[in-house]
Amino acid sequence: MSSGTANQRPRTRISAWRPAVAGITEVFHAHFTDHAYPMHTHDTWDLMILDDGCVDFAVDRRRHGAAGSGTVVLLPPGVPHDGRTVNASGFRKRVLYLDAQVLPGRLAGAAVDVPVHADAALHQRLHQLHNALNAAGDAFEAESRLAFVRERLLAHLGASPRARTSGREAGRLAATLRELLDSSLRTGMTLDEAASLLHAHPTHLIRCFRQTYGLPPHTYLTGRRVERARLLLLTGQRPVDVAMAVGFHDQAHLNRHFKRHLGVPPGRYLAGRSHDQRLPGPQRNGATPPRAT
């Protein structure tokens, strides 16, 4: 390798996509080594987590700096801002462009006053949200995580009312949500749809469910889909057909969750079982099949 190649800076790397999640207009991941954004505005809220490096930026003619992993930057719609690298190593960031309706416009002034937040809990929630967005088909989980990100942002902006309810009422809401999820395994249901049907705030609904059943609703929904897939596979149905029948985005989506729950993908789960064992119907010699454990 020549010395010129060895001293060359890494190239800029970016990826961007629009997820099927209400409230998020774009996901943008980038590693900039030498870049300066000109002054510009967005129609959306710009929510960034800095994974590495330093960035210098101006918001409404006031300059700010952000450095180090764990920093969160929130910029409101319609407010001019720029951004530039500070040193040769550049910076790595993950950005969500949030629809203007996700946060009230009246909070834009508070966001301009304090755009940088050193909040480990918020950073962790955003990291989990990005992971869910990277996993195609996990829209319900992404919606749930976005709801908690929004709640944390509202707290920073001075507007974070949290609903409270009795244990009995929480149990009623959780049980009704579970019924809704069970009845929509194949077709799916968004968190906003469930919250609207139950007349409850999304984060309040999730907390009630976790309080009652010990896990969040998106985890429960995935587990139910895996369990249903397991039963259908044992009848001899193909994994590609099973994936669609239980509400997974595609076979790869089924494979990933099935392996996480059971340790092996669907094909290996059935390996070693005879054809007769997989097919439903009368048993040989009238014998009653053993109950599955």
C-alpha positions as CSV (number, residue, x, y, z in Angstrom):
1,M,0.0,0.0,0.0
2,S,1.4,3.4,-1.0
3,S,2.0,6.1,1.7
4,G,-0.6,8.3,-0.1
5,T,-3.3,5.6,0.3
6,A,-2.3,5.0,3.9
7,N,-2.7,8.7,4.8
8,Q,-6.0,9.1,3.0
9,R,-9.0,9.9,5.2
10,P,-11.9,7.4,5.3
11,R,-14.6,8.2,2.9
12,T,-17.9,9.7,4.0
13,R,-20.5,6.9,4.6
14,I,-24.2,7.4,4.7
15,S,-27.4,5.4,4.6
16,A,-31.0,6.7,4.6
17,W,-34.4,5.2,4.4
18,R,-38.1,5.9,5.2
19,P,-39.5,3.4,7.7
20,A,-43.1,2.4,7.8
21,V,-43.6,4.0,11.2
22,A,-46.0,6.8,11.7
23,G,-44.2,10.0,12.9
24,I,-40.8,9.2,11.4
25,T,-40.2,10.7,7.9
26,E,-36.6,9.5,7.5
27,V,-33.8,7.6,9.2
28,F,-30.3,8.9,8.4
29,H,-27.0,7.4,9.5
30,A,-23.7,9.0,8.6
31,H,-20.0,9.1,9.2
32,F,-18.5,12.5,8.1
33,T,-14.8,13.1,8.1
34,D,-14.7,16.5,6.5
35,H,-18.1,18.1,5.9
36,A,-19.9,21.4,6.5
37,Y,-23.6,21.7,6.1
38,P,-24.7,25.2,4.9
39,M,-27.3,27.1,6.8
40,H,-30.7,25.4,6.1
41,T,-34.0,24.4,7.7
42,H,-36.2,21.3,7.9
43,D,-40.0,20.9,8.0
44,T,-39.4,18.2,10.6
45,W,-37.9,17.9,14.1
46,D,-34.2,16.8,13.7
47,L,-33.3,14.3,16.5
48,M,-29.7,13.2,16.4
49,I,-27.6,11.0,18.6
50,L,-23.8,11.4,18.3
51,D,-22.0,8.1,18.4
52,D,-18.5,9.3,18.1
53,G,-16.5,12.5,17.5
54,C,-17.3,16.2,17.7
55,V,-19.6,18.5,15.7
56,D,-20.0,22.2,15.8
57,F,-23.3,23.8,14.8
58,A,-25.4,27.0,14.9
59,V,-29.1,27.2,15.7
60,D,-30.8,30.5,15.3
61,R,-27.4,32.3,15.0
62,R,-26.1,30.8,18.3
63,R,-23.2,28.3,18.0
64,H,-23.1,25.1,20.0
65,G,-20.8,22.1,20.3
66,A,-21.5,18.4,20.8
67,A,-18.9,15.8,21.6
68,G,-18.6,12.2,22.6
69,S,-20.8,9.2,22.5
70,G,-24.2,9.6,24.3
71,T,-25.0,13.2,23.2
72,V,-28.5,13.9,21.9
73,V,-29.3,17.0,19.8
74,L,-32.9,18.1,19.1
75,L,-33.5,20.8,16.5
76,P,-37.1,22.1,15.8
77,P,-38.8,22.6,12.4
78,G,-38.3,25.8,10.5
79,V,-35.3,27.1,12.5
80,P,-32.1,27.8,10.5
81,H,-29.0,25.7,11.5
82,D,-25.8,24.4,10.1
83,G,-23.2,21.8,11.1
84,R,-19.5,21.0,10.5
85,T,-16.8,18.6,11.5
86,V,-14.3,19.8,14.2
87,N,-11.3,17.6,13.7
88,A,-9.8,15.1,11.3
89,S,-11.6,12.1,12.8
90,G,-15.0,13.7,12.0
91,F,-18.1,12.4,13.7
92,R,-20.7,9.5,13.4
93,K,-24.3,10.3,13.9
94,R,-27.8,8.7,13.7
95,V,-30.7,11.0,12.9
96,L,-34.4,10.7,13.0
97,Y,-36.5,13.2,11.1
98,L,-39.7,13.4,13.1
99,D,-43.0,14.7,11.7
100,A,-43.8,18.1,13.0
101,Q,-46.9,16.7,14.7
102,V,-44.8,14.4,17.0
103,L,-43.9,17.3,19.3
104,P,-46.0,20.5,19.7
105,G,-44.8,23.5,17.7
106,R,-45.1,25.7,20.8
107,L,-42.1,23.8,22.2
108,A,-39.7,25.0,19.4
109,G,-38.5,27.9,21.6
110,A,-37.4,25.6,24.4
111,A,-35.6,23.4,21.9
112,V,-33.7,26.3,20.4
113,D,-32.7,27.5,23.9
114,V,-31.2,24.0,24.8
115,P,-30.6,21.9,21.7
116,V,-27.9,19.6,23.3
117,H,-28.8,17.0,25.9
118,A,-26.5,14.8,27.9
119,D,-29.1,12.2,28.8
120,A,-28.1,8.6,29.0
121,A,-31.6,7.3,29.3
122,L,-32.8,9.2,26.2
123,H,-29.7,8.1,24.3
124,Q,-30.4,4.5,25.2
125,R,-34.1,4.8,24.2
126,L,-33.0,6.2,20.8
127,H,-30.4,3.5,20.4
128,Q,-33.1,0.9,20.9
129,L,-35.4,2.7,18.5
130,H,-32.8,2.7,15.8
131,N,-32.2,-1.0,16.3
132,A,-35.9,-1.6,15.9
133,L,-36.0,0.5,12.8
134,N,-33.0,-1.5,11.4
135,A,-35.1,-4.7,11.8
136,A,-37.6,-4.5,8.9
137,G,-41.1,-5.6,9.9
138,D,-40.9,-4.6,13.6
139,A,-43.1,-1.6,13.3
140,F,-45.0,-2.2,16.5
141,E,-41.8,-2.2,18.6
142,A,-40.5,0.9,16.8
143,E,-43.8,2.7,17.5
144,S,-43.6,1.7,21.2
145,R,-40.0,2.9,21.5
146,L,-40.8,6.2,19.7
147,A,-43.6,6.8,22.2
148,F,-41.1,6.6,25.1
149,V,-38.6,8.8,23.2
150,R,-41.3,11.4,22.7
151,E,-42.2,11.3,26.4
152,R,-38.5,11.9,27.4
153,L,-38.2,14.8,24.9
154,L,-41.4,16.4,26.3
155,A,-39.8,16.2,29.8
156,H,-36.7,18.1,28.5
157,L,-39.0,20.7,26.9
158,G,-41.0,21.2,30.0
159,A,-44.2,19.4,29.0
160,S,-44.5,15.9,30.3
161,P,-47.8,15.0,31.9
162,R,-47.9,11.3,32.8
163,A,-51.2,9.5,33.3
164,R,-51.8,7.6,36.5
165,T,-54.3,4.9,37.1
166,S,-55.2,2.3,39.7
167,G,-53.9,-1.3,39.6
168,R,-57.4,-2.6,38.7
169,E,-57.8,-0.1,35.8
170,A,-54.2,-0.9,34.6
171,G,-55.2,-4.6,34.6
172,R,-58.3,-3.9,32.6
173,L,-56.5,-1.9,30.0
174,A,-53.7,-4.6,29.7
175,A,-56.2,-7.4,29.3
176,T,-58.1,-5.6,26.6
177,L,-54.9,-4.7,24.8
178,R,-53.9,-8.4,24.9
179,E,-57.2,-9.4,23.4
180,L,-56.7,-6.9,20.6
181,L,-53.1,-8.2,19.9
182,D,-54.3,-11.8,20.0
183,S,-57.0,-11.1,17.5
184,S,-54.7,-9.3,15.0
185,L,-51.7,-11.5,14.9
186,R,-51.9,-11.8,11.1
187,T,-53.2,-8.3,10.1
188,G,-51.3,-6.4,12.8
189,M,-52.3,-3.3,14.7
190,T,-50.4,-0.1,15.2
191,L,-49.8,1.3,18.7
192,D,-51.8,4.5,17.9
193,E,-54.7,2.4,16.7
194,A,-54.7,0.4,20.0
195,A,-54.4,3.6,22.0
196,S,-57.3,5.2,20.1
197,L,-59.5,2.2,20.6
198,L,-58.8,2.0,24.3
199,H,-58.8,5.8,24.9
200,A,-55.4,5.7,26.5
201,H,-52.0,7.4,25.9
202,P,-49.6,5.0,24.1
203,T,-46.9,5.1,26.8
204,H,-49.5,4.7,29.6
205,L,-50.9,1.7,27.7
206,I,-47.5,0.1,27.5
207,R,-46.8,0.7,31.2
208,C,-50.1,-0.9,32.1
209,F,-49.3,-3.9,30.0
210,R,-45.8,-4.3,31.4
211,Q,-47.1,-3.8,35.0
212,T,-49.7,-6.5,34.5
213,Y,-47.9,-9.1,32.4
214,G,-44.2,-8.4,33.0
215,L,-43.2,-7.6,29.4
216,P,-44.0,-4.9,26.9
217,P,-46.8,-5.5,24.3
218,H,-44.4,-5.7,21.3
219,T,-42.5,-8.5,23.0
220,Y,-45.7,-10.3,23.8
221,L,-46.9,-9.9,20.2
222,T,-43.7,-11.4,18.8
223,G,-43.8,-14.3,21.2
224,R,-47.4,-15.1,20.3
225,R,-46.5,-15.0,16.6
226,V,-43.5,-17.4,17.1
227,E,-45.7,-19.8,19.1
228,R,-48.4,-19.7,16.4
229,A,-45.7,-20.2,13.7
230,R,-44.3,-23.2,15.7
231,L,-47.8,-24.9,15.6
232,L,-48.3,-24.3,11.9
233,L,-44.8,-25.6,11.0
234,L,-45.7,-28.8,12.8
235,T,-48.6,-29.3,10.4
236,G,-46.2,-29.3,7.5
237,Q,-46.7,-25.8,6.2
238,R,-43.7,-24.1,4.5
239,P,-41.9,-21.4,6.5
240,V,-42.6,-18.8,3.8
241,D,-46.3,-19.4,4.1
242,V,-46.2,-19.5,7.9
243,A,-44.4,-16.2,8.0
244,M,-47.3,-14.5,6.2
245,A,-50.0,-16.4,8.1
246,V,-48.8,-15.2,11.5
247,G,-48.1,-11.6,10.6
248,F,-44.3,-11.5,10.1
249,H,-43.0,-9.3,7.3
250,D,-41.3,-12.1,5.4
251,Q,-39.5,-15.4,6.0
252,A,-36.3,-13.7,7.0
253,H,-38.3,-11.8,9.7
254,L,-39.8,-15.1,10.9
255,N,-36.3,-16.8,10.9
256,R,-34.7,-14.1,13.0
257,H,-37.3,-14.2,15.7
258,F,-37.8,-17.9,15.6
259,K,-34.1,-18.5,16.1
260,R,-34.0,-16.0,18.9
261,H,-36.8,-17.7,20.8
262,L,-36.0,-21.4,20.0
263,G,-32.3,-21.4,19.2
264,V,-32.7,-22.6,15.6
265,P,-34.4,-21.4,12.4
266,P,-37.7,-23.0,11.3
267,G,-36.0,-25.4,8.9
268,R,-33.7,-26.9,11.6
269,Y,-36.5,-27.0,14.1
270,L,-38.2,-29.6,12.0
271,A,-35.1,-31.5,11.0
272,G,-35.1,-35.1,12.3
273,R,-38.8,-35.3,12.6
274,S,-40.4,-37.9,10.3
275,H,-43.0,-36.9,7.6
276,D,-45.7,-38.8,9.5
277,Q,-44.9,-36.9,12.7
278,R,-45.4,-33.5,11.0
279,L,-48.7,-34.3,9.3
280,P,-51.9,-33.8,11.3
281,G,-54.6,-36.5,11.2
282,P,-55.4,-39.9,12.6
283,Q,-52.6,-41.8,14.3
284,R,-51.5,-45.2,13.4
285,N,-53.3,-48.0,15.3
286,G,-55.6,-45.5,16.8
287,A,-53.0,-44.4,19.3
288,T,-53.5,-41.0,20.9
289,P,-50.5,-38.7,20.3
290,P,-48.6,-37.4,23.4
291,R,-49.3,-33.8,24.4
292,A,-46.7,-31.3,23.4
293,T,-44.8,-29.7,26.3
